[in-house]
Amino acid sequence: MNSEIKFKNVAELYQRLLPALKSKVREIHKKGFTFIHEEDIWNYLKTYKWTSSRSLDLGEMVNDIFCLEIKELDFYVKDELKKYHRDIKQEEI
């Protein structure tokens, strides 16, 4: 009997992990990092942790979410925000 859970796509996996992501965000917000969101955790782990891993299971991914160091995530989000460029809309009104 194969108890391995398969996902059709990344969006389905994200939805499955969303309760853990939301729980971690609540913990992070309580510590004053209110600018961090579920997407930030997902993007950080997807880019820096899960890309190099093979055959991850759901339990390992949830563990990665809950064991993530807030300072690492804080640096990542602030670095990503530096890349964001706001433009002034200069079209006629």
The first five atom37 places (N, CA, C, CB, O) and aatype in JSON, in Angstrom:
{
  "aatype": [12, 2, 15, 6, 9, 11, 13, 11, 2, 19, 0, 6, 10, 18, 5, 1, 10, 10, 14, 0, 10, 11, 15, 11, 19, 1, 6, 9, 8, 11, 11, 7, 13, 16, 13, 9, 8, 6, 6, 3, 9, 17, 2, 18, 10, 11, 16, 18, 11, 17, 16, 15, 15, 1, 15, 10, 3, 10, 7, 6, 12, 19, 2, 3, 9, 13, 4, 10, 6, 9, 11, 6, 10, 3, 13, 18, 19, 11, 3, 6, 10, 11, 11, 18, 8, 1, 3, 9, 11, 5, 6, 6, 9],
  "atom_mask": [
    [1, 1, 1, 1, 1],
    [1, 1, 1, 1, 1],
    [1, 1, 1, 1, 1],
    [1, 1, 1, 1, 1],
    [1, 1, 1, 1, 1],
    [1, 1, 1, 1, 1],
    [1, 1, 1, 1, 1],
    [1, 1, 1, 1, 1],
    [1, 1, 1, 1, 1],
    [1, 1, 1, 1, 1],
    [1, 1, 1, 1, 1],
    [1, 1, 1, 1, 1],
    [1, 1, 1, 1, 1],
    [1, 1, 1, 1, 1],
    [1, 1, 1, 1, 1],
    [1, 1, 1, 1, 1],
    [1, 1, 1, 1, 1],
    [1, 1, 1, 1, 1],
    [1, 1, 1, 1, 1],
    [1, 1, 1, 1, 1],
    [1, 1, 1, 1, 1],
    [1, 1, 1, 1, 1],
    [1, 1, 1, 1, 1],
    [1, 1, 1, 1, 1],
    [1, 1, 1, 1, 1],
    [1, 1, 1, 1, 1],
    [1, 1, 1, 1, 1],
    [1, 1, 1, 1, 1],
    [1, 1, 1, 1, 1],
    [1, 1, 1, 1, 1],
    [1, 1, 1, 1, 1],
    [1, 1, 1, 0, 1],
    [1, 1, 1, 1, 1],
    [1, 1, 1, 1, 1],
    [1, 1, 1, 1, 1],
    [1, 1, 1, 1, 1],
    [1, 1, 1, 1, 1],
    [1, 1, 1, 1, 1],
    [1, 1, 1, 1, 1],
    [1, 1, 1, 1, 1],
    [1, 1, 1, 1, 1],
    [1, 1, 1, 1, 1],
    [1, 1, 1, 1, 1],
    [1, 1, 1, 1, 1],
    [1, 1, 1, 1, 1],
    [1, 1, 1, 1, 1],
    [1, 1, 1, 1, 1],
    [1, 1, 1, 1, 1],
    [1, 1, 1, 1, 1],
    [1, 1, 1, 1, 1],
    [1, 1, 1, 1, 1],
    [1, 1, 1, 1, 1],
    [1, 1, 1, 1, 1],
    [1, 1, 1, 1, 1],
    [1, 1, 1, 1, 1],
    [1, 1, 1, 1, 1],
    [1, 1, 1, 1, 1],
    [1, 1, 1, 1, 1],
    [1, 1, 1, 0, 1],
    [1, 1, 1, 1, 1],
    [1, 1, 1, 1, 1],
    [1, 1, 1, 1, 1],
    [1, 1, 1, 1, 1],
    [1, 1, 1, 1, 1],
    [1, 1, 1, 1, 1],
    [1, 1, 1, 1, 1],
    [1, 1, 1, 1, 1],
    [1, 1, 1, 1, 1],
    [1, 1, 1, 1, 1],
    [1, 1, 1, 1, 1],
    [1, 1, 1, 1, 1],
    [1, 1, 1, 1, 1],
    [1, 1, 1, 1, 1],
    [1, 1, 1, 1, 1],
    [1, 1, 1, 1, 1],
    [1, 1, 1, 1, 1],
    [1, 1, 1, 1, 1],
    [1, 1, 1, 1, 1],
    [1, 1, 1, 1, 1],
    [1, 1, 1, 1, 1],
    [1, 1, 1, 1, 1],
    [1, 1, 1, 1, 1],
    [1, 1, 1, 1, 1],
    [1, 1, 1, 1, 1],
    [1, 1, 1, 1, 1],
    [1, 1, 1, 1, 1],
    [1, 1, 1, 1, 1],
    [1, 1, 1, 1, 1],
    [1, 1, 1, 1, 1],
    [1, 1, 1, 1, 1],
    [1, 1, 1, 1, 1],
    [1, 1, 1, 1, 1],
    [1, 1, 1, 1, 1]
  ],
  "atom_positions": [
    [[0.83, -1.18, 0.0], [0.0, 0.0, 0.0], [0.88, 1.25, 0.0], [-0.95, -0.01, 1.22], [1.75, 1.41, 0.86]],
    [[0.66, 2.13, -0.95], [1.44, 3.35, -1.08], [0.7, 4.49, -0.4], [1.73, 3.67, -2.57], [-0.38, 4.89, -0.85]],
    [[1.27, 5.02, 0.67], [0.61, 6.11, 1.41], [1.13, 7.48, 0.98], [0.82, 5.92, 2.91], [0.8, 8.49, 1.6]],
    [[1.93, 7.51, -0.08], [2.49, 8.77, -0.57], [1.38, 9.64, -1.18], [3.6, 8.51, -1.62], [0.57, 9.15, -1.97]],
    [[1.36, 10.91, -0.81], [0.36, 11.84, -1.33], [0.93, 12.5, -2.57], [-0.03, 12.9, -0.25], [2.05, 13.01, -2.56]],
    [[0.17, 12.5, -3.63], [0.58, 13.12, -4.9], [-0.26, 14.37, -5.12], [0.43, 12.14, -6.1], [-1.43, 14.42, -4.76]],
    [[0.36, 15.37, -5.73], [-0.33, 16.61, -6.04], [-0.29, 16.83, -7.54], [0.31, 17.82, -5.29], [0.72, 16.55, -8.2]],
    [[-1.4, 17.32, -8.09], [-1.51, 17.55, -9.52], [-0.64, 18.7, -9.99], [-2.94, 17.81, -9.9], [-0.12, 18.69, -11.1]],
    [[-0.49, 19.71, -9.12], [0.28, 20.89, -9.49], [0.75, 21.62, -8.24], [-0.55, 21.83, -10.39], [0.39, 21.26, -7.11]],
    [[1.56, 22.64, -8.45], [2.12, 23.4, -7.33], [1.03, 24.15, -6.57], [3.18, 24.4, -7.84], [1.11, 24.28, -5.35]],
    [[0.02, 24.63, -7.28], [-1.08, 25.35, -6.62], [-1.8, 24.44, -5.62], [-2.08, 25.89, -7.66], [-2.18, 24.89, -4.53]],
    [[-1.99, 23.2, -5.97], [-2.65, 22.24, -5.07], [-1.78, 21.98, -3.83], [-2.94, 20.91, -5.81], [-2.29, 21.89, -2.72]],
    [[-0.48, 21.86, -4.04], [0.45, 21.68, -2.92], [0.41, 22.9, -2.0], [1.88, 21.44, -3.43], [0.38, 22.76, -0.78]],
    [[0.42, 24.09, -2.59], [0.35, 25.33, -1.81], [-0.91, 25.34, -0.94], [0.38, 26.57, -2.74], [-0.85, 25.67, 0.24]],
    [[-2.03, 24.98, -1.52], [-3.3, 24.96, -0.77], [-3.23, 23.96, 0.39], [-4.47, 24.61, -1.71], [-3.78, 24.21, 1.46]],
    [[-2.58, 22.86, 0.16], [-2.45, 21.84, 1.21], [-1.57, 22.33, 2.36], [-1.88, 20.54, 0.63], [-1.81, 21.99, 3.52]],
    [[-0.55, 23.13, 2.03], [0.36, 23.66, 3.04], [-0.13, 24.96, 3.68], [1.71, 23.89, 2.43], [0.45, 25.42, 4.66]],
    [[-1.17, 25.55, 3.13], [-1.65, 26.85, 3.59], [-1.97, 26.91, 5.09], [-2.87, 27.23, 2.82], [-1.64, 27.91, 5.73]],
    [[-2.6, 25.9, 5.69], [-2.82, 25.98, 7.15], [-1.52, 26.12, 7.95], [-3.57, 24.75, 7.63], [-1.48, 26.88, 8.92]],
    [[-0.48, 25.41, 7.56], [0.81, 25.53, 8.25], [1.42, 26.91, 8.0], [1.79, 24.42, 7.78], [1.98, 27.52, 8.91]],
    [[1.3, 27.4, 6.78], [1.82, 28.73, 6.45], [1.11, 29.8, 7.26], [1.67, 29.01, 4.95], [1.76, 30.72, 7.78]],
    [[-0.21, 29.7, 7.37], [-0.99, 30.68, 8.14], [-0.61, 30.64, 9.61], [-2.49, 30.42, 7.97], [-0.51, 31.68, 10.26]],
    [[-0.41, 29.45, 10.15], [-0.03, 29.3, 11.54], [1.33, 29.96, 11.8], [0.01, 27.81, 11.93], [1.51, 30.66, 12.8]],
    [[2.28, 29.73, 10.9], [3.6, 30.34, 11.05], [3.52, 31.86, 10.95], [4.57, 29.79, 9.99], [4.21, 32.56, 11.69]],
    [[2.68, 32.37, 10.05], [2.51, 33.82, 9.91], [1.95, 34.42, 11.19], [1.59, 34.15, 8.72], [2.38, 35.49, 11.61]],
    [[0.99, 33.75, 11.82], [0.44, 34.25, 13.1], [1.56, 34.36, 14.15], [-0.69, 33.31, 13.62], [1.64, 35.35, 14.88]],
    [[2.4, 33.35, 14.21], [3.53, 33.36, 15.15], [4.48, 34.53, 14.83], [4.3, 32.01, 15.08], [4.92, 35.24, 15.74]],
    [[4.78, 34.72, 13.56], [5.68, 35.79, 13.13], [5.08, 37.16, 13.43], [5.98, 35.66, 11.63], [5.79, 38.06, 13.88]],
    [[3.79, 37.32, 13.17], [3.13, 38.61, 13.44], [3.15, 38.94, 14.93], [1.68, 38.58, 12.92], [3.31, 40.11, 15.3]],
    [[2.99, 37.94, 15.78], [3.04, 38.17, 17.23], [4.39, 38.71, 17.67], [2.72, 36.89, 17.99], [4.5, 39.38, 18.69]],
    [[5.42, 38.41, 16.9], [6.77, 38.88, 17.22], [7.09, 40.22, 16.56], [7.81, 37.85, 16.8], [8.22, 40.7, 16.63]],
    [[6.08, 40.82, 15.91], [6.23, 42.16, 15.36], [6.59, 42.26, 13.89], [0.0, 0.0, 0.0], [6.76, 43.36, 13.38]],
    [[6.71, 41.15, 13.22], [7.06, 41.15, 11.8], [5.78, 41.08, 10.96], [8.01, 39.97, 11.46], [5.53, 40.1, 10.26]],
    [[4.99, 42.13, 11.04], [3.65, 42.11, 10.43], [3.66, 42.25, 8.91], [2.81, 43.21, 11.02], [2.62, 42.1, 8.27]],
    [[4.8, 42.55, 8.33], [4.89, 42.7, 6.88], [5.15, 41.38, 6.17], [5.99, 43.69, 6.53], [5.17, 41.34, 4.94]],
    [[5.35, 40.3, 6.91], [5.61, 38.99, 6.32], [4.29, 38.24, 6.13], [6.58, 38.16, 7.22], [3.44, 38.23, 7.02]],
    [[4.13, 37.63, 4.96], [2.9, 36.92, 4.61], [3.19, 35.48, 4.21], [2.17, 37.65, 3.45], [4.35, 35.08, 4.06]],
    [[2.13, 34.71, 4.05], [2.25, 33.31, 3.67], [3.08, 33.13, 2.4], [0.87, 32.7, 3.48], [3.9, 32.21, 2.3]],
    [[2.85, 34.0, 1.44], [3.56, 33.91, 0.16], [5.07, 34.08, 0.35], [3.04, 34.96, -0.82], [5.86, 33.47, -0.37]],
    [[5.46, 34.91, 1.31], [6.88, 35.13, 1.56], [7.55, 33.85, 2.07], [7.06, 36.26, 2.57], [8.64, 33.5, 1.63]],
    [[6.87, 33.16, 2.98], [7.42, 31.9, 3.51], [7.52, 30.88, 2.39], [6.53, 31.35, 4.66], [8.56, 30.24, 2.22]],
    [[6.46, 30.73, 1.62], [6.43, 29.8, 0.5], [7.56, 30.1, -0.48], [5.07, 29.87, -0.22], [8.32, 29.2, -0.85]],
    [[7.68, 31.35, -0.9], [8.69, 31.73, -1.89], [10.11, 31.52, -1.36], [8.51, 33.17, -2.3], [10.99, 31.06, -2.09]],
    [[10.32, 31.85, -0.1], [11.65, 31.65, 0.5], [12.02, 30.16, 0.5], [11.68, 32.21, 1.93], [13.09, 29.78, 0.03]],
    [[11.13, 29.34, 1.04], [11.43, 27.91, 1.12], [11.54, 27.28, -0.27], [10.35, 27.19, 1.93], [12.41, 26.44, -0.5]],
    [[10.67, 27.68, -1.16], [10.7, 27.13, -2.53], [12.02, 27.49, -3.21], [9.51, 27.67, -3.36], [12.59, 26.67, -3.94]],
    [[12.51, 28.68, -2.99], [13.73, 29.14, -3.63], [15.0, 28.6, -2.97], [13.77, 30.65, -3.63], [15.92, 28.17, -3.66]],
    [[15.05, 28.62, -1.65], [16.29, 28.32, -0.95], [16.37, 26.95, -0.28], [16.53, 29.34, 0.06], [17.46, 26.49, 0.04]],
    [[15.25, 26.31, -0.07], [15.29, 25.03, 0.65], [14.81, 23.87, -0.23], [14.42, 25.12, 1.92], [15.49, 22.86, -0.36]],
    [[13.65, 24.03, -0.82], [13.03, 22.91, -1.51], [13.56, 22.68, -2.91], [11.56, 23.12, -1.57], [13.43, 21.58, -3.44]],
    [[14.15, 23.68, -3.53], [14.68, 23.52, -4.88], [15.79, 22.48, -4.91], [15.2, 24.86, -5.41], [15.88, 21.7, -5.86]],
    [[16.62, 22.48, -3.9], [17.75, 21.55, -3.87], [17.4, 20.19, -3.26], [18.9, 22.17, -3.1], [18.22, 19.28, -3.26]],
    [[16.2, 20.06, -2.74], [15.78, 18.81, -2.1], [15.08, 17.91, -3.11], [14.85, 19.09, -0.9], [14.44, 18.39, -4.05]],
    [[15.21, 16.63, -2.91], [14.55, 15.65, -3.77], [13.63, 14.78, -2.93], [15.59, 14.78, -4.52], [13.93, 14.45, -1.78]],
    [[12.52, 14.41, -3.51], [11.56, 13.5, -2.87], [11.08, 13.99, -1.51], [12.19, 12.13, -2.7], [11.0, 13.23, -0.55]],
    [[10.77, 15.26, -1.44], [10.21, 15.81, -0.21], [8.83, 15.23, 0.04], [10.14, 17.34, -0.27], [8.05, 15.03, -0.89]],
    [[8.54, 14.97, 1.3], [7.17, 14.6, 1.61], [6.49, 15.74, 2.35], [7.12, 13.29, 2.44], [7.15, 16.67, 2.8]],
    [[5.2, 15.65, 2.47], [4.4, 16.73, 3.06], [4.85, 17.04, 4.49], [2.92, 16.35, 3.05], [4.92, 18.2, 4.89]],
    [[5.14, 16.02, 5.26], [5.58, 16.2, 6.64], [6.88, 16.99, 6.74], [0.0, 0.0, 0.0], [7.03, 17.84, 7.62]],
    [[7.82, 16.71, 5.84], [9.09, 17.45, 5.83], [8.86, 18.92, 5.47], [10.08, 16.81, 4.83], [9.5, 19.81, 6.03]],
    [[7.95, 19.16, 4.56], [7.67, 20.53, 4.16], [7.02, 21.31, 5.3], [6.77, 20.55, 2.91], [7.36, 22.47, 5.54]],
    [[6.08, 20.68, 5.99], [5.44, 21.33, 7.14], [6.49, 21.6, 8.21], [4.28, 20.44, 7.71], [6.49, 22.66, 8.83]],
    [[7.38, 20.65, 8.44], [8.45, 20.84, 9.42], [9.35, 22.02, 9.03], [9.29, 19.55, 9.54], [9.73, 22.81, 9.89]],
    [[9.67, 22.14, 7.76], [10.47, 23.27, 7.28], [9.78, 24.6, 7.56], [10.75, 23.13, 5.77], [10.42, 25.58, 7.92]],
    [[8.47, 24.62, 7.38], [7.7, 25.84, 7.64], [7.79, 26.22, 9.11], [6.22, 25.65, 7.23], [8.08, 27.37, 9.44]],
    [[7.54, 25.27, 10.0], [7.52, 25.57, 11.43], [8.91, 25.81, 12.02], [6.86, 24.44, 12.17], [9.03, 26.49, 13.04]],
    [[9.95, 25.27, 11.39], [11.32, 25.44, 11.91], [12.06, 26.61, 11.27], [12.11, 24.16, 11.7], [13.22, 26.86, 11.6]],
    [[11.42, 27.31, 10.39], [12.06, 28.42, 9.7], [12.42, 29.54, 10.67], [11.14, 28.96, 8.6], [11.6, 29.97, 11.48]],
    [[13.66, 29.99, 10.58], [14.13, 31.08, 11.42], [13.54, 32.4, 10.92], [15.69, 31.15, 11.43], [13.63, 32.7, 9.73]],
    [[12.94, 33.15, 11.8], [12.28, 34.41, 11.43], [13.29, 35.4, 10.88], [11.55, 35.01, 12.63], [12.99, 36.12, 9.93]],
    [[14.48, 35.46, 11.45], [15.5, 36.42, 10.99], [15.88, 36.14, 9.53], [16.75, 36.34, 11.89], [16.05, 37.08, 8.75]],
    [[16.03, 34.86, 9.16], [16.35, 34.51, 7.77], [15.25, 35.01, 6.84], [16.52, 32.98, 7.62], [15.53, 35.6, 5.79]],
    [[14.04, 34.78, 7.23], [12.89, 35.2, 6.44], [12.81, 36.72, 6.36], [11.6, 34.63, 7.01], [12.5, 37.28, 5.31]],
    [[13.08, 37.39, 7.47], [13.09, 38.85, 7.52], [14.09, 39.42, 6.52], [13.42, 39.35, 8.95], [13.76, 40.33, 5.76]],
    [[15.31, 38.88, 6.5], [16.32, 39.34, 5.55], [15.87, 39.11, 4.11], [17.66, 38.63, 5.8], [16.04, 39.97, 3.24]],
    [[15.29, 37.93, 3.87], [14.82, 37.6, 2.52], [13.75, 38.58, 2.05], [14.27, 36.16, 2.48], [13.84, 39.11, 0.94]],
    [[12.75, 38.83, 2.88], [11.64, 39.71, 2.5], [12.14, 41.13, 2.28], [10.54, 39.7, 3.59], [11.75, 41.78, 1.3]],
    [[12.99, 41.62, 3.16], [13.53, 42.97, 3.0], [14.37, 43.08, 1.73], [14.37, 43.37, 4.22], [14.34, 44.11, 1.06]],
    [[15.1, 42.04, 1.41], [15.9, 42.04, 0.17], [14.98, 42.05, -1.05], [16.84, 40.82, 0.13], [15.26, 42.74, -2.03]],
    [[13.9, 41.28, -1.0], [12.94, 41.26, -2.1], [12.26, 42.63, -2.26], [11.89, 40.16, -1.86], [12.02, 43.07, -3.38]],
    [[11.97, 43.27, -1.15], [11.33, 44.59, -1.21], [12.26, 45.63, -1.83], [10.91, 45.04, 0.19], [11.79, 46.57, -2.47]],
    [[13.57, 45.48, -1.65], [14.53, 46.4, -2.27], [14.45, 46.33, -3.8], [15.95, 46.08, -1.79], [14.73, 47.31, -4.48]],
    [[14.09, 45.17, -4.31], [14.0, 44.97, -5.76], [12.74, 45.59, -6.35], [14.04, 43.48, -6.09], [12.65, 45.83, -7.55]],
    [[11.77, 45.85, -5.49], [10.5, 46.39, -5.94], [10.67, 47.88, -6.22], [9.39, 46.16, -4.88], [11.21, 48.62, -5.39]],
    [[10.22, 48.3, -7.37], [10.37, 49.69, -7.77], [9.0, 50.29, -8.02], [11.27, 49.82, -9.03], [8.23, 49.79, -8.84]],
    [[8.71, 51.36, -7.32], [7.43, 52.04, -7.51], [7.62, 53.13, -8.55], [6.9, 52.64, -6.18], [8.56, 53.92, -8.48]],
    [[6.72, 53.17, -9.5], [6.74, 54.18, -10.54], [5.64, 55.2, -10.3], [6.6, 53.56, -11.91], [4.57, 54.86, -9.8]],
    [[5.9, 56.41, -10.66], [4.9, 57.47, -10.6], [4.15, 57.44, -11.92], [5.54, 58.88, -10.32], [4.77, 57.52, -12.98]],
    [[2.84, 57.34, -11.85], [2.02, 57.37, -13.06], [1.98, 58.81, -13.58], [0.57, 56.84, -12.78], [1.49, 59.7, -12.88]],
    [[2.49, 59.04, -14.77], [2.61, 60.4, -15.27], [1.67, 60.68, -16.44], [4.02, 60.66, -15.68], [1.84, 61.67, -17.15]],
    [[0.68, 59.8, -16.64], [-0.27, 60.07, -17.71], [-1.15, 61.27, -17.33], [-1.14, 58.82, -17.99], [-1.29, 61.62, -16.15]],
    [[-1.72, 61.87, -18.32], [-2.64, 63.0, -18.08], [-3.83, 62.52, -17.28], [-3.11, 63.65, -19.42], [-4.28, 61.38, -17.42]],
    [[-4.35, 63.41, -16.45], [-5.53, 63.09, -15.64], [-6.78, 63.5, -16.39], [-5.47, 63.79, -14.26], [-7.89, 63.33, -15.89]]
  ]
}
